Every structure is written in C-alpha cells, then in structure tokens.
Amino acid sequence: MANVIVIGAQWGDEGKGKITDLLSKSADVVVRYQGGVNAGHTVVVKDQTFKLHLIPSGILYPDTDCIIGSGTVVDPKGLIAELDQLAALNVSTQNLMISETAHVTMPYHRLIDQAAEERRGARRIGTTGRGIGPTYADKSERSGIRMVDLMDGESLAEKLHWTIAAKNVILEKLYNLPSLDPEAVTEEYLGYAERLRPHVVDCSLKIYEAVQRRRNILFEGAQGTLLDLDHGTYPYVTSSNPVAGGACIGAGVGPTMIDRVIGVAKAYTTRVGEGPFPTELDGMLGELLCDRGAEFGTTTGRKRRCGWFDAVIGRYAVRINGLDCLAITKLDVLDEMDEIKVCVAYEIDGQICQDFPSDSRRLALCKPVYKTMPGWKQSTEQCRNLEDLPQQALDYLKFLAELMEVPIAIVSLGASRDQTIIVEDPIHGPKRALLYTNDTSAVA
C-alpha cells in the first residue's frame, strides 16, 4: 500500500495527466486536491485523446474511485460538459465523487475575473478568465457557495440573493457590466445540482476509509510548483496550493498518511501567461520546442513560452515539495537538437546564485548560467528501456538527476501510454532507480 502525491515541478503543463494516468493503473483511488477548470490534463490512450479539467485522470480505469476534493473549486456547468464528453467516448463516470465542501464557481466569478484581468492592462497576470481566483477569494472571505449549498435549494436561493446583490454593485459600478438576476442564476444552478447530486459525498471520510482499508491512493494536483499561491512567482501564480503540502489540506488527510511525492518535469521548461522566465528562448529554437512539443494549453489553447531546463527551479521544487523521485516528460522533443543547455545557476548583479529568488522582480533580472551538453540526434520515441536510449540521452537524464539530487523514476517519450520507460514504480516500490552521484562534474 502506498499513498502518493503527483505534483508539477515547474510552471504547470509538465505532463502530469499522462503520469497520473500511468500510476492510476496501480491506484485504487485518485484524488484531485486543488485548482478548477483552469487546469487541463491531456491523456492519450491508443487512438483516443481525453482532455480533462476537473475529473481526475484515473477516470479512464473503470475500477478506480475518483474524488474531487474540497480544495478544488467546481464549475458545475463545466463539470457536466466533461461528464457528457466522457459518456460520448463510452467512459463510465459512476465512480466519480465530489466533496460536499468543495466551493462552486458561479457566473459572477467568471465575469469579475475577466473584467479585472482586462483592467490590469500591462500588469495582467495571465489568468484563464475561468473565475478561479474570485471563487477562492470568496472562499477566504467566507462568502462562498459550497456543493452542500448547491444541494439545498432553500439555502442556495437565500445565499445567492444576498451574494448576487453585492456582486451586482461590483459588476455595475466598477466594471460597467450588466447585473445578474439572482432568481435566474438560482434556477440554472439547481438544474446542475440535480445532475451532480448522486456524486456528492463526504470525501474526507471516503479517503480516510480508503486509508484504513490500505488501498493505494494517488493525489493529483493541477498547475505546478512555480504557480503556487504561497511559493510561486507571485503575483503571476494561481489561487491555490499545487505543492505537495496542499494535498493534505485539499483532500482532508493528515501528513502522516502520505508515503511518497513524485515531481513531474519536462526535459525542458515551458510557461503559460505572464511573469519572469529566465531560460526562455526567442527565435527558432523556441519555435522548434513549441512545434515539436505541441506546446499549446489544454484549457485555453494559448501558446506556451519555451526554454531550456532550469535546474534552479528543479532544486527549488525538490525542496518545497520534499520530492522522492522525478518523472521526466517529453525527452523526445529534444531528439533533433545538436546541443542542449541546462541552467545550473543564475547570475544576479554579477553574483552567482544557486537558489531560487522569492521576489519576481529579482527573478526577472536573473541571467541563466548554462552547461552545454551534446544532443543525441536520433529518435527516442520507440525506446522502452534505459538501455535503448542513446548514451547522450542517458547522460542528460543522469545530469538532471544529479543536479536535483533525486532519482528519475519515469521517462516519457511521447503522448501515448506505451511511450514510457518505467525505471521505478512509485506505488509498488523501487525496481532500479536511475541513481545519481553528488559529483555533477563527473557527467560530460
């Protein structure tokens, strides 16, 4: 039995969906613990592509229980659309459970989110406009609507009457937008409630019971470490805690119930939205990474900014999350490169810095210090064992492991399930982890 957290070790979009899907084969329960429909996980199974936003990746395994935890914010309309999409693809969702204490994204959250981002102008954050930030803001302000309220028509009508009156002042006076009709919103959302009612349960209790029964539990985060509200590149962050510590709060479990934490990172780095990005590449190299990696957001379709692997970020993610091992994705994207660079440190005001700065303004001044490694100039897409990899690709992976001082457990070489090298199974125990030494100079 193992309870494992899967987190993004960069700015999100690291390929967590595929890794979670792979590990879900060994999991009895998969729990999504934070974020909302602003997240996007793409899973490719044979010739079918599944784009998930709220529903955990484990839904593709019919015997796996999937839980949307209380730390997640639920857009009922978006969730129902996702349920319908899966039904059209003959995927059962009968094992889906939604926490009764999860907060609900309402129409005024989306309107305020979009209007506020537009008003920021040059200071925009890069929000998806899906209403996630305002939903979490109402949660903190203690004026939010929870799933348990959605299930109670009288309670929902009472709370929305007061809340929408207050939100209408903001919509009309601050953003010059039309007001909302509380009765119409109540009627619409009571319709959603009836569709979702069979799935709404006390999820903390369900997870605790699973722990007591010694079932394998996988905790799935959205976004990535550098988008964490407390530990990311603030203010260019999300509104929740994607880091490993957020899993305990968002799922309603104690930290003693967690056995392992696996971090997912691309073999290079990408970022969506605004904010500093030290290793960002302009010109042909950046375009090549974007094209070969199909770097467009699952949720928004926005083009991702691309750059070389940043080990300063990697070490920071190891520290913040307590990572036990890594999954490196999209190694195949680098197959055509003559040479590959890795950022091993930053230079700030003439000083070499090994640690990640907390101030985004200071991060924007960082110049990457690179180590250049030879490319392998051959396809890795058909590799299924470490021995199949070109020596230069294996050296590259070992170098990343050494820099971050954690073993690599999984290597992904494409979007499909079978395009994967499993070095170590994080749930069923180690096989032969891609080990590292502490002497990074030993790798050419």
C-alpha positions as CSV (number, residue, x, y, z in Angstrom):
1,M,0.0,0.0,0.0
2,A,1.3,3.5,-0.9
3,N,-0.3,6.9,-0.8
4,V,1.5,9.0,-3.4
5,I,1.3,12.7,-4.4
6,V,2.0,13.7,-8.0
7,I,2.9,17.4,-8.4
8,G,4.2,19.6,-11.2
9,A,7.8,20.6,-10.6
10,Q,7.8,23.6,-13.0
11,W,5.1,26.1,-14.1
12,G,2.5,23.5,-14.8
13,D,1.8,21.8,-18.2
14,E,4.6,19.3,-17.3
15,G,2.6,16.2,-18.5
16,K,1.0,15.3,-15.1
17,G,-2.0,14.0,-16.8
18,K,-0.1,11.2,-18.5
19,I,1.9,10.4,-15.4
20,T,-1.1,10.3,-13.2
21,D,-2.9,8.1,-15.8
22,L,0.0,5.7,-15.8
23,L,0.2,5.5,-12.0
24,S,-3.6,5.2,-11.8
25,K,-3.3,1.7,-13.1
26,S,-1.9,0.7,-9.7
27,A,-4.1,3.0,-7.7
28,D,-7.4,2.2,-6.1
29,V,-8.3,5.9,-5.5
30,V,-7.3,9.1,-7.3
31,V,-7.9,12.4,-5.6
32,R,-7.8,15.8,-7.3
33,Y,-7.0,18.2,-4.4
34,Q,-6.9,21.8,-5.8
35,G,-7.5,24.1,-8.8
36,G,-10.5,24.2,-11.0
37,V,-11.4,24.2,-14.7
38,N,-8.3,26.4,-15.3
39,A,-6.4,23.1,-15.3
40,G,-6.0,20.8,-18.2
41,H,-4.8,17.2,-18.3
42,T,-4.4,15.5,-21.7
43,V,-4.3,11.7,-21.7
44,V,-3.8,9.7,-24.9
45,V,-5.0,6.1,-25.0
46,K,-4.4,4.3,-28.3
47,D,-6.1,6.5,-30.8
48,Q,-8.2,8.5,-28.4
49,T,-7.3,11.8,-26.7
50,F,-9.0,12.7,-23.5
51,K,-8.8,16.3,-22.2
52,L,-9.7,16.5,-18.6
53,H,-10.1,19.7,-16.5
54,L,-11.8,18.7,-13.2
55,I,-12.2,15.0,-13.3
56,P,-9.2,13.0,-12.1
57,S,-7.1,11.2,-14.7
58,G,-7.9,7.9,-13.0
59,I,-11.4,8.0,-14.5
60,L,-10.2,6.1,-17.5
61,Y,-9.8,3.0,-15.3
62,P,-13.3,1.6,-14.5
63,D,-12.4,0.1,-11.1
64,T,-10.7,3.3,-9.8
65,D,-12.6,5.6,-7.4
66,C,-12.1,9.2,-8.5
67,I,-12.6,12.0,-6.0
68,I,-12.8,15.8,-6.5
69,G,-11.6,17.1,-3.1
70,S,-12.6,20.0,-1.0
71,G,-9.6,22.1,-2.1
72,T,-10.9,22.1,-5.7
73,V,-13.3,24.7,-6.9
74,V,-16.1,23.2,-9.1
75,D,-17.7,24.8,-12.1
76,P,-20.9,22.7,-12.3
77,K,-21.6,23.6,-15.9
78,G,-18.0,22.8,-17.0
79,L,-18.1,19.5,-15.0
80,I,-21.3,18.4,-16.6
81,A,-19.9,19.1,-20.0
82,E,-16.9,17.0,-19.1
83,L,-19.2,14.1,-17.9
84,D,-21.1,14.3,-21.2
85,Q,-17.8,14.3,-23.2
86,L,-16.6,11.1,-21.4
87,A,-20.0,9.5,-21.8
88,A,-19.8,10.1,-25.6
89,L,-16.5,8.3,-25.5
90,N,-18.0,5.3,-23.6
91,V,-16.1,6.1,-20.4
92,S,-18.1,5.4,-17.2
93,T,-18.2,8.1,-14.5
94,Q,-20.2,6.2,-11.9
95,N,-17.1,6.1,-9.6
96,L,-16.7,9.9,-9.5
97,M,-17.2,11.5,-6.2
98,I,-17.3,15.3,-5.4
99,S,-16.6,16.7,-2.0
100,E,-19.7,18.3,-0.4
101,T,-17.4,21.1,1.0
102,A,-15.8,22.0,-2.4
103,H,-16.6,25.6,-3.4
104,V,-18.6,26.4,-6.5
105,T,-17.6,28.7,-9.3
106,M,-20.6,31.0,-10.2
107,P,-21.3,33.3,-13.2
108,Y,-20.2,36.4,-11.3
109,H,-16.8,34.8,-10.6
110,R,-16.1,34.5,-14.3
111,L,-17.3,38.0,-15.1
112,I,-15.3,39.6,-12.4
113,D,-12.2,37.5,-13.3
114,Q,-12.3,38.6,-17.0
115,A,-13.1,42.2,-16.3
116,A,-10.3,42.5,-13.6
117,E,-7.7,41.0,-15.9
118,E,-8.7,43.3,-18.7
119,R,-8.4,46.3,-16.4
120,R,-4.9,45.3,-15.3
121,G,-3.6,46.1,-18.8
122,A,0.1,45.8,-18.9
123,R,0.1,44.5,-15.3
124,R,-2.1,41.5,-16.3
125,I,-1.4,38.2,-14.5
126,G,-2.3,35.8,-17.3
127,T,-5.4,34.3,-15.7
128,T,-7.5,31.9,-17.8
129,G,-10.6,34.0,-17.1
130,R,-12.5,31.0,-15.7
131,G,-13.4,32.6,-12.4
132,I,-11.0,30.5,-10.3
133,G,-9.3,33.4,-8.4
134,P,-12.6,35.1,-7.4
135,T,-14.0,31.7,-6.3
136,Y,-11.1,31.2,-3.9
137,A,-11.3,34.9,-2.8
138,D,-15.0,34.3,-1.8
139,K,-13.9,31.1,0.0
140,S,-11.3,33.1,2.0
141,E,-13.8,35.9,2.6
142,R,-16.3,33.3,3.9
143,S,-19.0,34.3,1.4
144,G,-18.6,31.3,-1.0
145,I,-21.2,28.8,-2.2
146,R,-20.2,25.2,-1.5
147,M,-21.5,22.0,-3.1
148,V,-23.5,21.3,0.1
149,D,-25.4,24.6,-0.6
150,L,-25.9,23.7,-4.2
151,M,-27.7,20.5,-3.0
152,D,-30.1,22.6,-0.8
153,G,-32.5,24.7,-2.9
154,E,-33.6,26.9,0.0
155,S,-30.1,27.5,1.2
156,L,-28.8,28.3,-2.3
157,A,-31.6,30.8,-3.0
158,E,-31.0,32.6,0.3
159,K,-27.3,32.8,-0.2
160,L,-27.4,33.8,-3.9
161,H,-30.0,36.5,-3.2
162,W,-27.6,38.3,-0.8
163,T,-24.4,37.5,-2.7
164,I,-25.5,38.5,-6.1
165,A,-26.9,41.8,-4.8
166,A,-23.3,42.5,-3.5
167,K,-21.7,41.3,-6.7
168,N,-24.0,43.4,-8.9
169,V,-22.7,46.5,-7.3
170,I,-19.1,45.5,-8.4
171,L,-20.3,44.5,-11.9
172,E,-22.2,47.7,-12.5
173,K,-20.2,50.3,-10.6
174,L,-16.7,49.1,-11.1
175,Y,-16.7,47.3,-14.4
176,N,-19.8,48.8,-16.1
177,L,-21.3,45.4,-16.8
178,P,-25.0,44.3,-16.7
179,S,-26.3,43.0,-13.4
180,L,-27.2,39.3,-12.8
181,D,-30.7,38.1,-11.9
182,P,-30.5,36.0,-8.7
183,E,-33.6,34.0,-9.5
184,A,-32.4,33.0,-12.9
185,V,-29.0,32.0,-11.6
186,T,-30.6,30.0,-8.8
187,E,-32.8,28.2,-11.2
188,E,-29.9,27.4,-13.5
189,Y,-27.7,26.0,-10.8
190,L,-30.4,24.0,-9.2
191,G,-30.7,22.2,-12.5
192,Y,-26.9,21.4,-12.3
193,A,-27.4,20.2,-8.7
194,E,-29.8,17.5,-9.7
195,R,-27.4,16.2,-12.3
196,L,-24.5,16.1,-9.8
197,R,-26.3,15.1,-6.7
198,P,-25.5,11.3,-7.0
199,H,-21.8,12.1,-6.9
200,V,-21.7,14.5,-3.9
201,V,-20.3,12.9,-0.7
202,D,-18.2,13.5,2.4
203,C,-14.9,13.0,0.6
204,S,-12.6,13.3,3.6
205,L,-14.4,10.4,5.1
206,K,-14.2,8.4,1.9
207,I,-10.4,8.9,1.7
208,Y,-10.0,8.1,5.4
209,E,-11.9,4.8,4.9
210,A,-9.7,4.0,1.9
211,V,-6.6,4.6,4.1
212,Q,-8.0,2.3,6.8
213,R,-8.5,-0.4,4.2
214,R,-4.9,0.1,3.0
215,R,-5.9,1.0,-0.5
216,N,-3.4,2.7,-2.9
217,I,-4.3,6.4,-3.1
218,L,-2.9,8.8,-5.7
219,F,-3.2,12.6,-5.0
220,E,-3.3,14.6,-8.2
221,G,-2.5,18.3,-8.3
222,A,-3.2,20.9,-11.0
223,Q,-0.8,23.6,-12.2
224,G,2.8,23.4,-10.9
225,T,5.1,24.4,-8.0
226,L,6.0,27.8,-9.5
227,L,2.3,28.7,-9.7
228,D,1.7,28.1,-6.0
229,L,0.0,31.0,-4.3
230,D,2.5,31.0,-1.4
231,H,5.6,29.6,-3.0
232,G,5.4,30.5,-6.7
233,T,6.4,33.5,-8.8
234,Y,3.9,35.8,-7.1
235,P,1.8,37.6,-8.3
236,Y,2.0,35.5,-11.5
237,V,0.5,32.5,-9.8
238,T,-2.7,30.5,-9.4
239,S,-5.1,31.0,-6.4
240,S,-4.4,27.7,-4.6
241,N,-1.6,25.5,-3.4
242,P,-0.5,22.9,-6.1
243,V,2.6,22.0,-3.9
244,A,2.6,18.7,-2.1
245,G,1.6,20.3,1.2
246,G,-1.7,21.4,-0.5
247,A,-2.7,17.8,-1.0
248,C,-3.3,17.2,2.7
249,I,-5.5,20.3,3.1
250,G,-7.3,19.9,-0.3
251,A,-8.1,16.2,0.3
252,G,-8.6,16.4,4.1
253,V,-5.9,14.0,5.2
254,G,-3.1,14.2,7.7
255,P,0.6,14.4,6.5
256,T,1.4,11.1,8.2
257,M,-0.8,9.4,5.6
258,I,1.5,10.3,2.7
259,D,4.2,7.9,1.7
260,R,5.8,9.4,-1.4
261,V,5.9,12.5,-3.5
262,I,6.8,12.4,-7.2
263,G,7.5,15.5,-9.2
264,V,6.8,15.8,-12.9
265,A,9.1,18.0,-15.1
266,K,9.6,18.4,-18.8
267,A,13.1,17.7,-20.3
268,Y,12.9,21.5,-21.0
269,T,10.8,24.3,-19.5
270,T,7.6,25.9,-20.5
271,R,5.4,28.6,-19.1
272,V,1.9,30.0,-20.0
273,G,0.9,33.5,-19.1
274,E,2.8,36.4,-17.8
275,G,5.8,36.6,-15.4
276,P,9.6,36.2,-15.5
277,F,11.1,33.1,-17.2
278,P,15.0,33.1,-17.1
279,T,15.6,30.4,-19.6
280,E,13.0,31.5,-22.2
281,L,14.1,31.1,-25.8
282,D,13.3,33.5,-28.5
283,G,13.6,32.8,-32.2
284,M,14.0,29.5,-34.0
285,L,15.0,27.3,-31.0
286,G,11.9,28.4,-29.0
287,E,9.7,27.8,-32.0
288,L,11.2,24.4,-32.6
289,L,10.5,23.3,-29.0
290,C,7.0,24.7,-29.2
291,D,6.3,22.9,-32.5
292,R,7.8,19.6,-31.6
293,G,6.3,19.6,-28.1
294,A,2.8,20.8,-29.3
295,E,3.1,23.4,-26.7
296,F,-0.5,24.8,-26.6
297,G,-2.6,24.9,-23.4
298,T,-5.2,22.2,-22.9
299,T,-7.6,24.6,-21.3
300,T,-7.0,27.9,-23.2
301,G,-5.2,26.9,-26.4
302,R,-2.6,29.6,-25.6
303,K,0.9,29.1,-27.0
304,R,3.4,28.2,-24.3
305,R,6.6,30.0,-23.8
306,C,9.5,27.6,-24.1
307,G,13.1,27.5,-22.7
308,W,15.9,25.2,-21.6
309,F,15.7,23.1,-18.5
310,D,16.1,25.2,-15.3
311,A,17.7,23.2,-12.5
312,V,17.5,26.1,-10.1
313,I,13.7,25.7,-10.4
314,G,14.1,22.0,-10.2
315,R,16.1,22.1,-6.9
316,Y,13.5,24.6,-5.5
317,A,10.7,22.1,-6.4
318,V,12.6,19.3,-4.6
319,R,12.9,21.4,-1.5
320,I,9.4,22.8,-1.4
321,N,7.7,19.5,-2.1
322,G,10.0,17.0,-0.5
323,L,10.3,15.1,-3.7
324,D,11.3,11.5,-3.6
325,C,11.7,11.0,-7.3
326,L,11.1,12.6,-10.7
327,A,9.2,11.8,-13.9
328,I,10.8,13.5,-16.9
329,T,8.5,14.0,-19.8
330,K,8.9,14.9,-23.5
331,L,12.5,13.8,-23.7
332,D,11.8,13.0,-27.4
333,V,11.2,16.7,-28.1
334,L,15.0,17.2,-27.8
335,D,15.8,14.4,-30.3
336,E,16.7,16.8,-33.1
337,M,18.9,19.2,-31.1
338,D,22.6,19.5,-31.9
339,E,23.3,20.6,-28.4
340,I,21.2,21.0,-25.3
341,K,21.7,23.6,-22.5
342,V,20.8,23.2,-18.8
343,C,20.6,26.2,-16.5
344,V,22.7,25.2,-13.4
345,A,22.6,28.6,-11.6
346,Y,21.6,32.3,-12.0
347,E,23.8,35.4,-12.3
348,I,22.2,38.4,-10.5
349,D,24.1,41.7,-10.4
350,G,27.4,39.9,-11.1
351,Q,26.9,37.3,-8.4
352,I,26.2,33.6,-8.9
353,C,23.1,32.4,-7.2
354,Q,22.2,28.7,-6.7
355,D,18.9,29.3,-5.0
356,F,15.6,30.5,-6.4
357,P,14.7,34.1,-5.5
358,S,11.4,34.8,-3.8
359,D,10.9,38.2,-5.5
360,S,9.6,38.1,-9.1
361,R,11.3,41.4,-9.8
362,R,14.6,40.0,-8.8
363,L,13.9,36.8,-10.8
364,A,13.4,39.0,-13.9
365,L,17.0,40.2,-13.5
366,C,18.4,36.7,-13.4
367,K,20.6,35.6,-16.2
368,P,20.9,31.8,-16.6
369,V,24.3,30.1,-16.2
370,Y,24.3,27.2,-18.7
371,K,26.1,23.9,-19.0
372,T,26.0,22.7,-22.6
373,M,25.6,19.0,-23.4
374,P,25.8,17.2,-26.8
375,G,22.5,16.2,-28.4
376,W,21.8,12.6,-29.5
377,K,20.4,13.4,-32.9
378,Q,18.2,10.3,-33.2
379,S,14.7,9.3,-32.3
380,T,13.9,8.1,-28.8
381,E,10.2,7.6,-29.3
382,Q,10.5,3.8,-29.6
383,C,12.7,3.4,-26.5
384,R,11.1,1.3,-23.8
385,N,14.1,0.6,-21.5
386,L,17.1,2.7,-20.3
387,E,19.4,0.5,-22.4
388,D,17.5,1.6,-25.5
389,L,18.4,5.3,-25.0
390,P,21.3,6.9,-26.9
391,Q,24.2,7.4,-24.5
392,Q,24.0,11.2,-24.7
393,A,20.3,11.0,-23.7
394,L,21.1,8.8,-20.8
395,D,23.9,11.2,-19.8
396,Y,21.5,14.1,-20.0
397,L,19.0,12.3,-17.7
398,K,21.7,11.4,-15.2
399,F,22.9,15.0,-15.2
400,L,19.4,16.3,-14.3
401,A,19.1,13.7,-11.5
402,E,22.5,14.8,-10.1
403,L,21.6,18.5,-10.2
404,M,18.4,18.0,-8.3
405,E,19.7,15.1,-6.1
406,V,16.7,12.9,-6.6
407,P,16.4,9.8,-8.8
408,I,14.4,9.7,-12.0
409,A,11.6,7.1,-11.8
410,I,9.8,7.6,-15.1
411,V,10.8,8.8,-18.5
412,S,8.1,9.8,-21.0
413,L,8.9,9.8,-24.7
414,G,5.6,10.7,-26.3
415,A,1.9,11.2,-25.5
416,S,0.8,7.6,-25.6
417,R,0.8,5.3,-22.5
418,D,3.3,2.9,-24.0
419,Q,5.8,5.6,-24.9
420,T,7.3,5.4,-21.4
421,I,10.2,3.9,-19.5
422,I,9.3,2.9,-16.0
423,V,12.6,2.9,-14.1
424,E,10.9,2.7,-10.7
425,D,7.3,2.2,-9.7
426,P,6.5,4.9,-7.1
427,I,3.5,2.9,-5.8
428,H,4.7,-0.7,-5.7
429,G,8.3,0.1,-4.6
430,P,11.7,0.6,-6.3
431,K,12.9,-1.5,-9.2
432,R,16.2,0.0,-10.3
433,A,16.1,3.8,-9.9
434,L,18.2,6.0,-12.2
435,L,20.6,6.9,-9.5
436,Y,22.7,10.0,-9.2
437,T,26.0,10.9,-7.6
438,N,26.7,14.1,-5.9
439,D,29.5,14.9,-8.3
440,T,28.0,16.8,-11.2
441,S,31.3,17.3,-12.8
442,A,31.5,13.6,-13.5
443,V,29.0,13.9,-16.3
444,A,30.4,15.3,-19.6
